[in-house]
Amino acid sequence: MYALLDLVLIDLHECNHERLLDAEEIREAMLNAAKMMGAEVVVHSFHTFKRWGVSGTVTIAESHLAVHTWPEHNFAAITFETCGKGMDHRKAYKYLIDFFGSRNPKVTHQKRGFVETPAKKEISCKQKSV
Amino acid sequence: MYALLDLVLIDLHECNHERLLDAEEIREAMLNAAKMMGAEVVVHSFHTFKRWGVSGTVTIAESHLAVHTWPEHNFAAITFETCGKGMDHRKAYKYLIDFFGSRNPKVTHQKRGFVETPAKKEISCKQKSV
């Protein structure tokens, strides 16, 4: 069995409060993280919400990234969902831990989308826009 | 401890191949699913990729939904990430299982974003756009 997707959940506790408020700063950080992991960005969308922080998604050729912040908890939840091999998730989340100034980050790795594939067949999942 | 986020992973195997190809049809289905679960849609973005299917994200006031399809595997991976209580995930994913014609769906539920909260304090996470 082969897993099509890597899922990385990055729960950033005890963040720098100011970093959780500005959608444009967070957009730039998420795009930097996408590049650092080796992803190809397709489109991105970030929003500031009244009182409750920022939400953003980055569609990449290899699936997507997402972020949601809770300034009232000094907390940010980041998700990397990527297909294909060779993505440097660690480089990307280390950068984001630093960006958000999290003093208590929790990172978990999972796999999903288990499919049967022919043995020795090399898998490339990278999407091409039409 | 209180979990800020529900994470529902919906792996749809053995889908109807034709349902995995059209970004506009999939956009409509994902927006229907968002409404069915009781979410408030903020923005959405869907893309068709050459050969490899469709990717889409729906930012909701309660976090986000995402979908990625692999027509070559007759497979779709859907993610619901929502905060707050009272979201009807089951109604939404049952609709999507039916939409994609999946004969082998796998659904898993997780929680993330554990924070300390005052006892008896009612949590509302719904975001308001500014």
Chai-1 contact restraints between the chains, C-beta under 6 A:
chainA,res_idxA,chainB,res_idxB,connection_type,confidence,min_distance_angstrom,max_distance_angstrom,comment,restraint_id
A,L5,B,A77,contact,1.0,0.0,6.0,A-B,restraint_1
A,L9,B,R112,contact,1.0,0.0,6.0,A-B,restraint_2
A,D11,B,R112,contact,1.0,0.0,6.0,A-B,restraint_3
A,D11,B,G113,contact,1.0,0.0,6.0,A-B,restraint_4
A,V42,B,H47,contact,1.0,0.0,6.0,A-B,restraint_5
A,V43,B,S45,contact,1.0,0.0,6.0,A-B,restraint_6
A,S45,B,V43,contact,1.0,0.0,6.0,A-B,restraint_7
A,S45,B,S45,contact,1.0,0.0,6.0,A-B,restraint_8
A,H47,B,V42,contact,1.0,0.0,6.0,A-B,restraint_9
A,T48,B,V130,contact,1.0,0.0,6.0,A-B,restraint_10
A,F49,B,Q127,contact,1.0,0.0,6.0,A-B,restraint_11
A,F49,B,K128,contact,1.0,0.0,6.0,A-B,restraint_12
A,K50,B,K128,contact,1.0,0.0,6.0,A-B,restraint_13
A,K50,B,V130,contact,1.0,0.0,6.0,A-B,restraint_14
A,W52,B,Q127,contact,1.0,0.0,6.0,A-B,restraint_15
A,S55,B,T59,contact,1.0,0.0,6.0,A-B,restraint_16
A,T57,B,T57,contact,1.0,0.0,6.0,A-B,restraint_17
A,T57,B,T59,contact,1.0,0.0,6.0,A-B,restraint_18
A,T57,B,H64,contact,1.0,0.0,6.0,A-B,restraint_19
A,T59,B,S55,contact,1.0,0.0,6.0,A-B,restraint_20
A,T59,B,T57,contact,1.0,0.0,6.0,A-B,restraint_21
A,S63,B,H68,contact,1.0,0.0,6.0,A-B,restraint_22
A,H64,B,T57,contact,1.0,0.0,6.0,A-B,restraint_23
A,H64,B,A66,contact,1.0,0.0,6.0,A-B,restraint_24
A,A66,B,H64,contact,1.0,0.0,6.0,A-B,restraint_25
A,H68,B,S63,contact,1.0,0.0,6.0,A-B,restraint_26
A,H73,B,V115,contact,1.0,0.0,6.0,A-B,restraint_27
A,A77,B,L5,contact,1.0,0.0,6.0,A-B,restraint_28
A,A77,B,G113,contact,1.0,0.0,6.0,A-B,restraint_29
A,R112,B,L9,contact,1.0,0.0,6.0,A-B,restraint_30
A,R112,B,D11,contact,1.0,0.0,6.0,A-B,restraint_31
A,G113,B,D11,contact,1.0,0.0,6.0,A-B,restraint_32
A,G113,B,A77,contact,1.0,0.0,6.0,A-B,restraint_33
A,V115,B,H73,contact,1.0,0.0,6.0,A-B,restraint_34
A,Q127,B,F49,contact,1.0,0.0,6.0,A-B,restraint_35
A,Q127,B,W52,contact,1.0,0.0,6.0,A-B,restraint_36
A,K128,B,F49,contact,1.0,0.0,6.0,A-B,restraint_37
A,K128,B,K50,contact,1.0,0.0,6.0,A-B,restraint_38
A,V130,B,T48,contact,1.0,0.0,6.0,A-B,restraint_39
A,V130,B,K50,contact,1.0,0.0,6.0,A-B,restraint_40
